[in-house]
């Protein structure tokens, strides 16, 4: 396609969007909602994958005690733990330290703890297991062995949370596939009907162009560009709204799993580019379907 012709087609498409701006505005708005739901699922999936990878690099284990352990008992447990390969003692958290940490996490709501007659939080010992040195069965063997000690109440390790996150991810994958297909069809439907309306409004003009010898392709190209622009605008609007929601989340929401804080990340530039290209392709396909029905080629 020669550059002068391409410029003509783009001008025609933009002029048609301006002339039928109300129809296109409604179409873009509806598409933005559809794309926003889909992009939100992608963002959730990306973050769960990120959390799983980050937490899977090293395994943390928390050993909770029924009561504050004596120093000699605590040192004995530490000594026994260091016999296992890849085990590093991180820190011991006393009951007062646990309460102070909880107060910091609650922030302005820390006053809710003032009514407590006694500290209900247990003392704990945190250790780290290096994944490249430890066997897959080591966390379970350690947990079983430690829970046999009378003073130990419970043992939790991050791999349990990772398994739960992986299960959630699989469910989101399935939901994402179903919703993705439905939203794809919804976006196509919106594009098809929007282009149909613009074709109807310009039906006389199209007939005149065909009478003077314009080929079907010459008439169709501006509508294809129009659909692509509409898809791009809908996809861009969805990403902008999603980014604004993301900014609100990272500034106001403290996402935690147990006592572990989880960072929320946004979509990478590659992901954003892929989603914009997908929205353009959807717009192009929708326009093609609508034009194919009209021209009956």
The 8 nearest C-alpha neighbors of each residue, nearest first, counted from 0:
[[1, 2, 5, 4, 3, 6, 8, 220],
 [2, 0, 4, 3, 5, 6, 7, 8],
 [1, 3, 5, 4, 6, 0, 7, 8],
 [4, 2, 6, 5, 1, 7, 0, 8],
 [5, 3, 7, 6, 2, 1, 8, 0],
 [4, 6, 2, 8, 7, 3, 9, 1],
 [7, 5, 9, 3, 4, 8, 10, 2],
 [6, 8, 4, 10, 5, 9, 11, 3],
 [7, 9, 221, 11, 5, 10, 6, 12],
 [8, 10, 12, 6, 11, 7, 13, 5],
 [11, 9, 7, 13, 12, 8, 14, 6],
 [10, 12, 8, 14, 9, 13, 221, 15],
 [11, 13, 221, 225, 9, 15, 10, 14],
 [14, 12, 16, 10, 15, 11, 9, 17],
 [15, 13, 11, 17, 16, 12, 10, 18],
 [14, 16, 18, 12, 13, 17, 19, 11],
 [17, 15, 13, 19, 20, 14, 18, 12],
 [16, 18, 20, 14, 15, 19, 13, 23],
 [19, 17, 15, 16, 20, 14, 21, 13],
 [20, 18, 16, 17, 22, 21, 15, 23],
 [19, 21, 17, 23, 16, 22, 18, 24],
 [20, 22, 24, 23, 19, 25, 18, 17],
 [23, 21, 25, 24, 20, 19, 26, 193],
 [22, 24, 26, 20, 25, 21, 27, 19],
 [25, 23, 21, 27, 26, 22, 20, 28],
 [24, 26, 28, 22, 23, 27, 29, 21],
 [27, 25, 23, 29, 24, 28, 30, 189],
 [26, 28, 233, 30, 24, 29, 25, 23],
 [29, 27, 31, 25, 30, 26, 24, 32],
 [30, 28, 26, 32, 31, 27, 25, 33],
 [29, 31, 27, 33, 233, 32, 28, 186],
 [30, 32, 233, 237, 28, 34, 29, 33],
 [31, 33, 35, 29, 30, 34, 36, 28],
 [34, 32, 30, 35, 31, 36, 182, 29],
 [33, 35, 37, 31, 36, 32, 237, 38],
 [36, 34, 237, 32, 38, 37, 33, 31],
 [37, 35, 39, 33, 34, 38, 32, 40],
 [36, 38, 34, 40, 39, 35, 179, 41],
 [39, 37, 41, 35, 40, 36, 34, 42],
 [40, 38, 42, 36, 41, 37, 35, 43],
 [41, 39, 43, 37, 38, 42, 44, 175],
 [40, 42, 38, 44, 39, 43, 45, 37],
 [43, 41, 39, 45, 40, 44, 38, 46],
 [44, 42, 40, 46, 41, 45, 39, 47],
 [43, 45, 41, 47, 42, 46, 40, 48],
 [46, 44, 42, 48, 43, 47, 41, 49],
 [47, 45, 49, 43, 48, 44, 50, 42],
 [48, 46, 50, 44, 49, 45, 51, 43],
 [47, 49, 51, 45, 46, 50, 44, 52],
 [50, 48, 46, 52, 47, 51, 53, 45],
 [49, 51, 47, 53, 52, 48, 54, 46],
 [52, 50, 48, 54, 49, 53, 161, 55],
 [51, 53, 55, 49, 50, 54, 48, 56],
 [54, 52, 50, 55, 51, 56, 49, 57],
 [53, 55, 51, 56, 52, 50, 57, 58],
 [54, 56, 52, 53, 57, 51, 58, 161],
 [57, 55, 54, 53, 130, 52, 58, 129],
 [58, 56, 129, 55, 130, 128, 54, 59],
 [57, 59, 128, 127, 157, 55, 158, 129],
 [60, 58, 127, 157, 156, 126, 128, 57],
 [59, 61, 156, 126, 155, 125, 127, 157],
 [62, 60, 125, 155, 124, 154, 156, 63],
 [61, 63, 154, 124, 123, 153, 125, 60],
 [64, 62, 123, 153, 152, 122, 151, 154],
 [63, 65, 151, 152, 66, 122, 150, 123],
 [66, 64, 152, 150, 151, 121, 63, 67],
 [67, 65, 64, 68, 121, 150, 122, 151],
 [66, 68, 122, 64, 69, 65, 93, 94],
 [69, 67, 66, 73, 72, 70, 64, 150],
 [70, 68, 72, 71, 73, 67, 74, 66],
 [69, 71, 73, 72, 74, 68, 75, 67],
 [70, 72, 74, 73, 69, 75, 68, 76],
 [73, 71, 75, 69, 70, 74, 68, 76],
 [72, 74, 70, 76, 75, 71, 68, 69],
 [75, 73, 77, 71, 76, 72, 78, 70],
 [74, 76, 72, 78, 73, 77, 71, 79],
 [75, 77, 79, 73, 78, 74, 80, 72],
 [78, 76, 74, 80, 75, 79, 73, 81],
 [79, 77, 75, 81, 76, 80, 74, 82],
 [78, 80, 76, 77, 81, 82, 75, 83],
 [81, 79, 77, 82, 78, 83, 76, 86],
 [82, 80, 83, 78, 79, 86, 77, 87],
 [83, 81, 80, 79, 84, 78, 86, 77],
 [82, 84, 81, 80, 86, 85, 79, 137],
 [85, 83, 86, 133, 82, 132, 81, 128],
 [84, 86, 129, 132, 128, 133, 83, 87],
 [87, 85, 128, 84, 127, 81, 83, 129],
 [88, 86, 127, 126, 89, 128, 85, 81],
 [87, 89, 126, 90, 127, 125, 86, 77],
 [90, 88, 126, 125, 87, 127, 91, 124],
 [91, 89, 125, 124, 88, 92, 126, 123],
 [90, 92, 124, 123, 125, 93, 89, 122],
 [93, 91, 123, 122, 96, 124, 97, 90],
 [92, 94, 122, 96, 95, 97, 91, 123],
 [93, 95, 122, 97, 96, 121, 120, 98],
 [96, 94, 98, 97, 93, 99, 118, 92],
 [97, 95, 99, 93, 98, 94, 92, 100],
 [98, 96, 94, 100, 95, 99, 93, 92],
 [97, 99, 101, 95, 100, 96, 102, 94],
 [98, 100, 102, 96, 101, 97, 95, 103],
 [101, 99, 97, 103, 98, 102, 96, 104],
 [100, 102, 104, 98, 99, 103, 105, 97],
 [103, 101, 109, 99, 105, 104, 100, 98],
 [104, 102, 100, 106, 101, 105, 99, 109],
 [103, 105, 101, 102, 106, 100, 109, 99],
 [104, 106, 109, 102, 108, 103, 101, 107],
 [105, 107, 103, 108, 104, 109, 102, 101],
 [108, 106, 109, 105, 110, 103, 102, 104],
 [107, 109, 105, 110, 106, 111, 102, 112],
 [108, 110, 102, 105, 111, 106, 107, 112],
 [111, 109, 112, 108, 113, 107, 114, 102],
 [110, 112, 109, 113, 108, 114, 115, 105],
 [113, 111, 110, 114, 115, 109, 102, 108],
 [114, 112, 110, 115, 111, 109, 116, 117],
 [113, 115, 112, 116, 111, 110, 117, 118],
 [114, 116, 117, 113, 112, 118, 119, 111],
 [117, 115, 114, 118, 113, 119, 112, 111],
 [118, 116, 115, 119, 114, 120, 113, 112],
 [117, 119, 120, 115, 94, 116, 98, 95],
 [120, 118, 117, 121, 94, 115, 98, 116],
 [121, 119, 118, 94, 97, 98, 122, 95],
 [122, 120, 94, 64, 63, 123, 119, 65],
 [121, 123, 93, 94, 92, 64, 67, 63],
 [124, 122, 63, 92, 62, 64, 91, 121],
 [123, 125, 91, 62, 61, 90, 92, 126],
 [126, 124, 61, 89, 90, 60, 91, 62],
 [125, 127, 88, 89, 60, 87, 59, 61],
 [128, 126, 59, 87, 58, 86, 60, 129],
 [129, 127, 86, 58, 85, 130, 57, 59],
 [128, 130, 85, 57, 132, 131, 133, 127],
 [131, 129, 133, 57, 132, 128, 56, 58],
 [130, 132, 129, 133, 85, 134, 57, 56],
 [133, 131, 85, 130, 129, 84, 134, 128],
 [134, 132, 130, 85, 131, 129, 137, 84],
 [133, 135, 137, 136, 132, 130, 138, 131],
 [134, 136, 137, 133, 138, 130, 139, 140],
 [135, 137, 134, 139, 138, 140, 133, 141],
 [136, 138, 140, 134, 139, 135, 141, 133],
 [139, 137, 141, 140, 136, 142, 135, 156],
 [138, 140, 142, 141, 137, 136, 143, 135],
 [141, 139, 137, 143, 142, 138, 144, 136],
 [142, 140, 138, 144, 139, 143, 137, 145],
 [141, 143, 139, 145, 140, 144, 154, 138],
 [144, 142, 140, 146, 141, 145, 139, 147],
 [143, 145, 141, 147, 142, 146, 140, 148],
 [146, 144, 142, 147, 148, 143, 141, 151],
 [145, 147, 148, 143, 144, 151, 142, 153],
 [146, 148, 145, 144, 149, 143, 151, 150],
 [149, 147, 146, 151, 145, 150, 144, 152],
 [150, 148, 151, 147, 146, 152, 65, 145],
 [149, 151, 65, 148, 64, 152, 66, 68],
 [152, 150, 64, 148, 149, 146, 65, 153],
 [153, 151, 64, 65, 63, 150, 146, 154],
 [154, 152, 63, 151, 62, 146, 155, 64],
 [155, 153, 62, 61, 142, 63, 146, 156],
 [154, 156, 61, 60, 62, 153, 157, 142],
 [157, 155, 60, 158, 59, 159, 61, 154],
 [156, 158, 160, 159, 59, 58, 161, 60],
 [157, 159, 161, 160, 156, 162, 58, 55],
 [158, 160, 162, 157, 161, 156, 163, 155],
 [159, 161, 163, 157, 158, 162, 164, 156],
 [162, 160, 158, 164, 163, 159, 51, 165],
 [161, 163, 165, 159, 160, 164, 158, 166],
 [162, 164, 160, 166, 161, 165, 167, 159],
 [165, 163, 167, 161, 166, 162, 168, 160],
 [164, 166, 168, 162, 167, 163, 161, 169],
 [165, 167, 163, 169, 168, 164, 162, 170],
 [168, 166, 164, 170, 165, 169, 171, 163],
 [169, 167, 165, 171, 166, 170, 164, 172],
 [168, 170, 172, 166, 171, 167, 165, 173],
 [169, 171, 167, 173, 168, 172, 174, 166],
 [172, 170, 174, 168, 173, 169, 175, 167],
 [173, 171, 175, 169, 170, 174, 168, 176],
 [172, 174, 170, 176, 175, 171, 169, 177],
 [175, 173, 171, 177, 176, 172, 178, 170],
 [174, 176, 172, 178, 173, 179, 177, 171],
 [175, 177, 179, 173, 174, 178, 180, 172],
 [178, 176, 174, 180, 179, 175, 181, 173],
 [179, 177, 181, 175, 180, 176, 182, 174],
 [178, 180, 176, 182, 177, 175, 181, 183],
 [181, 179, 183, 177, 178, 182, 176, 184],
 [180, 182, 178, 184, 183, 179, 185, 177],
 [183, 181, 185, 179, 184, 180, 33, 178],
 [182, 184, 180, 186, 181, 185, 179, 187],
 [183, 185, 187, 181, 182, 186, 188, 180],
 [186, 184, 182, 188, 187, 183, 181, 189],
 [185, 187, 189, 183, 188, 184, 30, 182],
 [188, 186, 285, 184, 190, 185, 189, 191],
 [187, 189, 185, 191, 186, 190, 184, 192],
 [188, 190, 186, 192, 187, 191, 193, 26],
 [189, 191, 193, 285, 187, 188, 192, 194],
 [192, 190, 285, 289, 188, 194, 189, 193],
 [191, 193, 195, 189, 194, 190, 188, 196],
 [192, 194, 190, 196, 195, 191, 189, 26],
 [195, 193, 197, 196, 191, 192, 198, 190],
 [196, 194, 192, 198, 193, 197, 191, 199],
 [197, 195, 199, 193, 194, 198, 192, 200],
 [196, 198, 194, 200, 199, 195, 201, 193],
 [199, 197, 195, 201, 196, 200, 202, 194],
 [198, 200, 202, 196, 197, 201, 195, 203],
 [199, 201, 197, 198, 202, 196, 203, 195],
 [202, 200, 198, 204, 199, 203, 205, 197],
 [201, 203, 199, 205, 204, 198, 200, 206],
 [202, 204, 206, 205, 201, 207, 200, 199],
 [203, 205, 207, 201, 206, 202, 208, 209],
 [206, 204, 208, 202, 207, 203, 201, 209],
 [205, 207, 203, 209, 204, 208, 210, 202],
 [208, 206, 210, 204, 209, 205, 203, 211],
 [209, 207, 205, 213, 211, 206, 210, 204],
 [208, 210, 213, 206, 212, 207, 211, 205],
 [211, 209, 207, 212, 208, 206, 213, 205],
 [212, 210, 208, 209, 213, 207, 206, 214],
 [211, 213, 209, 210, 214, 208, 207, 215],
 [214, 212, 209, 208, 211, 217, 215, 218],
 [215, 213, 217, 216, 212, 218, 209, 208],
 [214, 216, 218, 217, 219, 213, 209, 294],
 [215, 217, 219, 214, 218, 220, 213, 221],
 [218, 216, 214, 215, 219, 220, 213, 221],
 [217, 219, 215, 216, 220, 214, 221, 213],
 [220, 218, 216, 222, 217, 221, 215, 223],
 [219, 221, 223, 222, 217, 218, 216, 224],
 [222, 220, 12, 8, 224, 223, 219, 11],
 [221, 223, 225, 219, 224, 220, 226, 12],
 [224, 222, 220, 226, 225, 286, 221, 283],
 [225, 223, 227, 221, 222, 226, 228, 12],
 [224, 226, 222, 12, 228, 223, 227, 221],
 [225, 227, 282, 229, 223, 286, 228, 224],
 [226, 228, 282, 279, 283, 224, 230, 229],
 [229, 227, 231, 225, 230, 226, 232, 224],
 [228, 230, 226, 232, 227, 231, 27, 233],
 [231, 229, 282, 279, 278, 227, 233, 228],
 [230, 232, 228, 279, 234, 229, 233, 278],
 [233, 231, 235, 229, 234, 230, 236, 228],
 [232, 234, 31, 27, 230, 236, 30, 231],
 [233, 235, 231, 237, 278, 232, 236, 275],
 [236, 234, 232, 238, 237, 233, 231, 239],
 [235, 237, 239, 233, 238, 234, 31, 232],
 [238, 236, 35, 31, 234, 240, 235, 239],
 [239, 237, 241, 235, 240, 236, 242, 234],
 [238, 240, 242, 236, 241, 237, 235, 243],
 [241, 239, 243, 237, 242, 238, 236, 244],
 [242, 240, 238, 244, 239, 243, 237, 245],
 [241, 243, 245, 239, 244, 240, 238, 246],
 [244, 242, 246, 240, 245, 241, 239, 247],
 [243, 245, 241, 247, 242, 246, 248, 240],
 [244, 246, 242, 248, 243, 247, 241, 249],
 [247, 245, 243, 249, 244, 248, 242, 250],
 [246, 248, 244, 250, 245, 249, 251, 243],
 [247, 249, 245, 252, 251, 246, 250, 244],
 [250, 248, 246, 247, 251, 252, 245, 263],
 [251, 249, 247, 248, 252, 246, 253, 245],
 [252, 250, 248, 249, 247, 253, 246, 254],
 [251, 253, 248, 249, 254, 250, 247, 255],
 [254, 252, 255, 251, 260, 249, 261, 248],
 [255, 253, 261, 260, 252, 256, 262, 263],
 [256, 254, 260, 259, 261, 257, 258, 253],
 [257, 255, 259, 258, 260, 254, 261, 160],
 [256, 258, 259, 255, 260, 160, 254, 157],
 [259, 257, 256, 255, 260, 101, 104, 100],
 [260, 258, 256, 255, 257, 261, 254, 157],
 [259, 261, 255, 254, 258, 256, 262, 253],
 [262, 260, 254, 255, 259, 263, 50, 256],
 [261, 263, 264, 260, 254, 50, 249, 46],
 [264, 262, 46, 261, 249, 265, 248, 254],
 [263, 265, 46, 262, 266, 45, 42, 49],
 [266, 264, 267, 42, 263, 245, 242, 46],
 [265, 267, 270, 271, 42, 268, 264, 45],
 [266, 268, 270, 269, 271, 265, 272, 264],
 [269, 267, 271, 270, 272, 266, 273, 265],
 [270, 268, 272, 267, 271, 273, 266, 274],
 [269, 271, 273, 267, 268, 272, 266, 274],
 [270, 272, 268, 274, 273, 269, 275, 267],
 [271, 273, 275, 269, 270, 274, 268, 276],
 [274, 272, 270, 276, 271, 275, 277, 269],
 [273, 275, 277, 271, 276, 272, 270, 278],
 [276, 274, 278, 272, 277, 273, 234, 231],
 [277, 275, 279, 273, 278, 274, 272, 280],
 [276, 278, 274, 280, 275, 279, 273, 281],
 [277, 279, 230, 281, 275, 276, 234, 280],
 [280, 278, 227, 230, 231, 276, 282, 277],
 [281, 279, 283, 277, 282, 278, 284, 276],
 [282, 280, 278, 284, 283, 279, 285, 277],
 [283, 281, 230, 227, 226, 279, 285, 280],
 [282, 284, 227, 280, 286, 281, 285, 226],
 [285, 283, 287, 281, 286, 282, 280, 288],
 [286, 284, 187, 191, 190, 282, 288, 287],
 [285, 287, 289, 283, 226, 223, 284, 288],
 [288, 286, 284, 290, 285, 289, 291, 283],
 [287, 289, 291, 285, 286, 290, 284, 292],
 [288, 290, 191, 286, 292, 287, 291, 195],
 [291, 289, 293, 287, 292, 288, 294, 286],
 [290, 292, 288, 295, 294, 293, 289, 287],
 [293, 291, 295, 290, 289, 294, 288, 296],
 [292, 294, 290, 291, 295, 289, 195, 198],
 [293, 295, 291, 296, 292, 290, 215, 289],
 [296, 294, 292, 291, 293, 290, 289, 288],
 [295, 294, 291, 292, 293, 215, 290, 216]]
